[in-house]
Amino acid sequence: MRSVKALTGNAAAAYGVMLCRPEVIPNYPITPQTIIIEQIADFINDGELDADFIPADSEHSAMSMAIGASATGVRTFTTTASQGLALMHEMLYVPPQVRLPILLVNVNRSLGAGSGIWVEYNDSMAERDSGWMQAYAEDSQEVLDMVIQAYRIAEDPRVVLPFMLCLDGFILSHTVERVEVPDQEEVDSFLPKFKPLNRLDPKDPMSINIAVSPAHSMEMRYQLDRQMANARPVISEVDDLFAKAFGRRYGGLIDTYRMEDAETALITIGTATSTARVAVDELRSEGKKVGLIKLRFMRPFPHEEIRKAVKNVKALGVFDRSISVNGFGPVFTEVRNSLYGSGIPITDHIAGIGGRDLKVATFKEMFSVLDQSASGKKVRDCTWHGLRGEM
Amino acid sequence: MNMYEIRFHGRGGQGAVMAAQTIAEAAILEGKQAQAFPFFGAERRGAPVMAFARIDDKRICDRTQVSEPDMLVVMDESLLEIEPVAAGLKKGGCAVVNSALAPSEIDLGVVARCVSVDATSIALEMLKAPIVNTSILGAMARADDFVKLESIQQAIMNRFGEKLGEKAGRLNSSAAKAAFDRSREGTCKGERKIQRKNAWLPTWQETPPGVALPRTTKAGMAVGPGSMSQNLTGSWGVSNPIYDDSKCIKCQRCWFICPEGCIRRSDDGALRFDIRYCKGCGLCAKVCPKDAIAMKRKGASA
């Protein structure tokens, strides 16, 4: 039976994982992710989930174990954050090329000196080139639902790629919200047992992850690049099927909010979308024609979807919660690529770095820059909002 | 209903985060929408912590920290001395304060409807630990009827029972009921000046390069090495160590374990406690093999 629970983003991830019945869970704890792995350990201990729980000696080892497990053809899960993801970096490049549909939940936390534990996307954005699909969640319900969707997408024979689901450290990972937990039978019928593309089996020997010469590498990379593009229709299709089965729809690669007749629009990602919705509602009630585009996937990147959504806007802003030093925010760079030649003025809006509180006023400030931009005024390419000191 | 917003002020270890989560769960049990989340700097027992909760009939989108609460929850009275606790309390809003004092004796900084409860005594009595969150939850139900006491007790059973076992769930649920019964209603005083903490918030131009802070003074406060000496962690705890020199064998285990470094060795080997920095964790008393250290409650309920 479906049940309603008060769950944090982390607990919602753990419930989602339990319902998907992964068989191997190598792991290493790190704030703010630890609660996920603790909750999963509880599920296993209580007999609610039958899985091999392997405490690893590092995140590098955890990902290595996940690769080994997935190569034997079992559904595999692991989770990390920030420095842990950085330590996995070397091994992250293996599953995409070897085509292992591992699910990794990354709880976004700022990386590097300053040792913050709060949200910033510089951990996962740095892995956008690794070949993992990458999605960002807005609330606890979406976290749970996306865990289920993620396995379905990743294991689809037309895709077979690893999936990184990202949630904002603390602002989502530690926020309790109302979550509807689906029934086990419903999830079982939505997500059948994993049928691997290739599988290590002593009775039918095969080599996976062989070393190749330059004669093969280039084709392998091209194949992977094409494969990621192939995932795009599958993501929309799975969202439709999910809506039919569970009654909740997320929009696939992007979602839009009040974009019907919007003259200016902002692209947001993660939990920032929630507060931005409030800003849009308030501005709309003042008669301003503003709208939102919620970027749900960073990989595959929704170039076409964004082009379509902003066709009629006069100015577009992009919210970024990380900075590629001296190279704008990573989301902005992608969006500007998508809209190259469109003539729509696009600006980057960096805010919420290191978990700084994002206020409704912060988003209104972004829209006021867009107003100026729409009226043909020259504005900065990139504005840092909430920064102390003149830019 | 309109959106109901709550801000909790507590100290690391008192359970402010769990209190916010539990009140959200209670509202969800009643079929409402709710949201609860924490904010803190260091993950450190005794350090000031904030937590927030929102309750509404509709989906809650706003994820900003609550700046204008309908209800203010003060889990540790000593925070009134160091934090602008009452800042932004909505007109007509109410405060719930953990205190042995009557509401009329509490100076919150704003005149407001107030419920006081000696949650620390209830917690020590019923739970044998100064974890006041579940008692405070009972007082919250007394202060306003945004959620029912029964829903709070059910939420406590769910959350605490699941984590710590059914008995712990029942004990905590009874602590909430006891606090509900023992709460005192009234109006608090508004004599205190609500001041922002003296925080050094440099512009990006003033931020020292290299994440390096030299020993210096900014706006009358020390920053960099030695600045912790201004942080009088002695106001954090509910009890202080009482040291009996005659029982002490000078093994110095207490000196080794004190997380705040407030135990000093004198030349004669005896120990001196600098209680200005003692946050009352009681580790010294726990490791003492000769019971030469005892923890004694301080403040109004001592």
HADDOCK unambig.tbl for C-alpha pairs under 7 A between the chains (distance, minus, plus):
assign (segid A and resid 6 and name CA) (segid B and resid 25 and name CA) 5.14 0.50 0.50
assign (segid A and resid 6 and name CA) (segid B and resid 28 and name CA) 6.61 0.50 0.50
assign (segid A and resid 114 and name CA) (segid B and resid 211 and name CA) 6.95 0.50 0.50
assign (segid A and resid 171 and name CA) (segid B and resid 37 and name CA) 6.94 0.50 0.50
assign (segid A and resid 174 and name CA) (segid B and resid 37 and name CA) 6.00 0.50 0.50
assign (segid A and resid 175 and name CA) (segid B and resid 35 and name CA) 6.57 0.50 0.50
assign (segid A and resid 175 and name CA) (segid B and resid 36 and name CA) 5.31 0.50 0.50
assign (segid A and resid 175 and name CA) (segid B and resid 37 and name CA) 4.42 0.50 0.50
assign (segid A and resid 176 and name CA) (segid B and resid 21 and name CA) 5.96 0.50 0.50
assign (segid A and resid 176 and name CA) (segid B and resid 35 and name CA) 5.39 0.50 0.50
assign (segid A and resid 176 and name CA) (segid B and resid 36 and name CA) 5.01 0.50 0.50
assign (segid A and resid 176 and name CA) (segid B and resid 37 and name CA) 6.52 0.50 0.50
assign (segid A and resid 177 and name CA) (segid B and resid 34 and name CA) 5.72 0.50 0.50
assign (segid A and resid 177 and name CA) (segid B and resid 35 and name CA) 4.86 0.50 0.50
assign (segid A and resid 177 and name CA) (segid B and resid 36 and name CA) 6.98 0.50 0.50
assign (segid A and resid 178 and name CA) (segid B and resid 28 and name CA) 6.27 0.50 0.50
assign (segid A and resid 178 and name CA) (segid B and resid 33 and name CA) 6.19 0.50 0.50
assign (segid A and resid 178 and name CA) (segid B and resid 34 and name CA) 6.44 0.50 0.50
assign (segid A and resid 274 and name CA) (segid B and resid 61 and name CA) 4.66 0.50 0.50
assign (segid A and resid 274 and name CA) (segid B and resid 62 and name CA) 6.08 0.50 0.50
assign (segid A and resid 274 and name CA) (segid B and resid 63 and name CA) 6.74 0.50 0.50
assign (segid A and resid 275 and name CA) (segid B and resid 61 and name CA) 5.63 0.50 0.50
assign (segid A and resid 275 and name CA) (segid B and resid 62 and name CA) 4.53 0.50 0.50
assign (segid A and resid 275 and name CA) (segid B and resid 63 and name CA) 5.61 0.50 0.50
assign (segid A and resid 277 and name CA) (segid B and resid 61 and name CA) 6.88 0.50 0.50
assign (segid A and resid 278 and name CA) (segid B and resid 61 and name CA) 6.54 0.50 0.50
assign (segid A and resid 278 and name CA) (segid B and resid 62 and name CA) 6.32 0.50 0.50
assign (segid A and resid 357 and name CA) (segid B and resid 64 and name CA) 6.11 0.50 0.50
assign (segid A and resid 357 and name CA) (segid B and resid 65 and name CA) 6.80 0.50 0.50
assign (segid A and resid 358 and name CA) (segid B and resid 64 and name CA) 5.99 0.50 0.50
assign (segid A and resid 359 and name CA) (segid B and resid 64 and name CA) 5.45 0.50 0.50
assign (segid A and resid 388 and name CA) (segid B and resid 203 and name CA) 4.46 0.50 0.50
assign (segid A and resid 388 and name CA) (segid B and resid 204 and name CA) 6.11 0.50 0.50
assign (segid A and resid 389 and name CA) (segid B and resid 203 and name CA) 4.56 0.50 0.50
assign (segid A and resid 389 and name CA) (segid B and resid 204 and name CA) 5.78 0.50 0.50
assign (segid A and resid 389 and name CA) (segid B and resid 205 and name CA) 6.73 0.50 0.50
